[in-house]
């Protein structure tokens, strides 16, 4: 079965990284299902049953999003709140995510050196992503880590974007 890639970007038309990642994923339509939630839910009214069925029909799950105020974009947060429900994702009868492999594909406007104890933000990106790891673990799924893209707001060249795509696709194929 395919890997479901849930993409949450509030302004995909202006995103150079996430839009290019999605474009690259489309070359592997036999392996990945791309689900852009800002496109699917412009009114932010999430069809919970549809989302749950979509997840259930895939072996692996990837959440792709830009780091947005050291978190995910607002619609993704709402998506988690509404889709990962008691009795479905967690709780005594919530078993739909048990052992499902889940990973993150994130992009950050700032550089990797700023995500360190000595850096500007005093935390690593791994530390900032702990809430997502905690959600996955709480649902008894299998957290597979993350693939970052650093420096989207810095001197971003097409070469830097293109050179990152092979690593991105390899990560998604092999986690």
C-alpha positions as CSV (number, residue, x, y, z in Angstrom):
1,X,0.0,0.0,0.0
2,X,1.0,3.6,-0.5
3,X,2.3,6.2,2.0
4,X,-0.2,9.0,2.7
5,X,1.5,12.4,2.8
6,X,-0.7,15.0,4.5
7,X,0.5,18.4,3.5
8,X,-0.4,21.5,5.5
9,X,0.8,24.8,4.1
10,X,-1.4,27.9,4.4
11,X,0.0,29.5,1.3
12,X,1.2,26.7,-1.0
13,X,1.4,29.1,-4.1
14,X,4.2,31.0,-2.4
15,X,6.0,28.0,-0.9
16,X,9.1,27.1,-2.8
17,X,10.1,24.1,-0.7
18,X,6.7,22.4,0.0
19,X,5.4,23.0,-3.4
20,X,8.5,21.6,-5.0
21,X,8.4,18.6,-2.6
22,X,4.8,18.0,-3.7
23,X,5.7,18.3,-7.3
24,X,8.4,15.7,-6.8
25,X,6.1,13.3,-5.0
26,X,3.7,13.4,-8.0
27,X,6.4,11.5,-9.9
28,X,5.9,8.6,-7.6
29,X,2.1,8.4,-7.6
30,X,2.3,4.6,-7.3
31,X,3.9,5.0,-3.9
32,X,2.5,8.2,-2.4
33,X,-0.9,9.7,-2.0
34,X,-0.7,13.5,-1.6
35,X,-3.4,15.1,0.6
36,X,-3.2,18.9,0.8
37,X,-5.5,19.8,3.7
38,X,-5.6,23.6,3.0
39,X,-6.8,22.8,-0.5
40,X,-9.2,20.1,0.7
41,X,-10.7,22.3,3.5
42,X,-10.6,26.0,2.5
43,X,-13.4,26.6,4.9
44,X,-11.6,24.6,7.6
45,X,-14.6,22.2,8.0
46,X,-12.8,18.9,8.3
47,X,-14.6,15.7,7.2
48,X,-13.4,13.5,10.1
49,X,-14.7,10.2,8.8
50,X,-13.2,10.8,5.4
51,X,-9.8,11.6,6.9
52,X,-9.9,8.6,9.2
53,X,-10.8,6.3,6.3
54,X,-8.0,7.8,4.2
55,X,-5.5,7.1,7.0
56,X,-6.8,3.6,7.5
57,X,-6.3,2.8,3.8
58,X,-2.5,3.5,4.0
59,X,0.4,1.7,5.6
60,X,2.5,4.7,6.4
61,X,1.7,8.4,7.2
62,X,3.8,11.5,6.7
63,X,2.9,15.0,8.0
64,X,4.6,17.6,5.8
65,X,4.5,21.2,6.9
66,X,6.5,24.4,7.4
67,X,7.5,25.2,11.0
68,X,5.0,27.9,11.8
69,X,5.7,29.8,15.1
70,X,7.7,26.8,16.3
71,X,4.7,24.5,15.6
72,X,2.6,23.4,12.7
73,X,0.2,25.6,10.7
74,X,-3.2,26.2,12.4
75,X,-5.3,23.9,10.2
76,X,-3.0,21.0,10.9
77,X,-3.4,21.5,14.6
78,X,-7.2,21.6,14.1
79,X,-6.9,18.5,12.0
80,X,-5.1,16.6,14.8
81,X,-7.7,17.8,17.3
82,X,-10.6,16.6,15.2
83,X,-9.2,13.5,13.4
84,X,-7.2,11.8,16.1
85,X,-10.3,11.1,18.3
86,X,-10.8,9.1,21.4
87,X,-11.9,5.6,20.5
88,X,-10.3,5.8,17.1
89,X,-6.7,7.0,17.6
90,X,-6.3,6.4,21.3
91,X,-8.2,5.2,24.4
92,X,-9.2,1.7,25.4
93,X,-10.7,1.0,21.9
94,X,-8.7,3.5,19.9
95,X,-6.4,1.2,17.9
96,X,-6.4,2.6,14.3
97,X,-2.9,4.0,14.6
98,X,-1.3,1.2,16.6
99,X,2.1,0.3,15.0
100,X,1.4,2.6,11.9
101,X,4.7,4.2,10.8
102,X,4.5,7.9,11.0
103,X,7.1,10.5,10.0
104,X,7.4,14.3,9.6
105,X,8.7,16.3,6.6
106,X,9.3,19.8,7.8
107,X,10.7,23.0,6.4
108,X,12.1,25.9,8.4
109,X,12.8,29.5,7.3
110,X,15.8,29.7,9.6
111,X,19.1,27.8,9.3
112,X,20.1,24.7,11.2
113,X,22.7,26.5,13.3
114,X,19.9,28.6,14.9
115,X,18.3,25.4,16.1
116,X,20.8,24.5,18.7
117,X,21.5,25.1,22.4
118,X,24.1,27.8,21.4
119,X,21.9,29.1,18.5
120,X,19.4,31.9,18.3
121,X,16.5,29.8,19.5
122,X,18.3,27.6,22.1
123,X,16.5,24.4,21.0
124,X,17.1,21.9,18.3
125,X,14.4,21.2,15.7
126,X,14.1,17.7,17.2
127,X,13.2,19.3,20.6
128,X,10.7,21.6,19.0
129,X,9.0,18.6,17.3
130,X,8.6,16.7,20.6
131,X,4.9,17.4,20.7
132,X,4.4,15.5,17.4
133,X,6.5,12.6,18.6
134,X,4.4,12.6,21.8
135,X,1.2,12.5,19.8
136,X,2.5,9.5,17.7
137,X,3.7,7.7,20.8
138,X,0.4,8.4,22.7
139,X,-1.5,6.8,19.8
140,X,0.9,3.8,20.0
141,X,2.1,4.4,16.5
142,X,5.7,4.0,15.4
143,X,7.5,7.4,15.2
144,X,10.1,7.3,12.4
145,X,11.6,10.7,12.9
146,X,11.7,13.7,10.5
147,X,13.3,15.0,7.4
148,X,14.1,18.7,7.7
149,X,14.7,21.5,5.2
150,X,16.5,24.4,6.9
151,X,16.9,28.0,5.7
152,X,13.9,28.6,3.4
153,X,14.1,32.3,4.3
154,X,17.8,32.6,3.8
155,X,19.7,32.6,0.6
156,X,17.5,30.0,-1.0
157,X,18.7,28.8,-4.4
158,X,17.0,26.5,-6.8
159,X,20.2,24.4,-6.6
160,X,19.7,24.0,-2.8
161,X,16.0,23.0,-3.3
162,X,16.8,20.5,-6.1
163,X,19.7,19.0,-4.2
164,X,17.5,18.2,-1.2
165,X,14.9,16.3,-3.2
166,X,16.7,13.0,-3.5
167,X,17.3,12.8,0.3
168,X,13.6,13.8,0.9
169,X,12.2,11.0,-1.5
170,X,14.7,8.4,-0.1
171,X,13.5,9.2,3.4
172,X,9.9,8.9,2.5
173,X,10.4,5.6,0.6
174,X,12.5,4.0,3.3
175,X,11.2,4.9,6.8
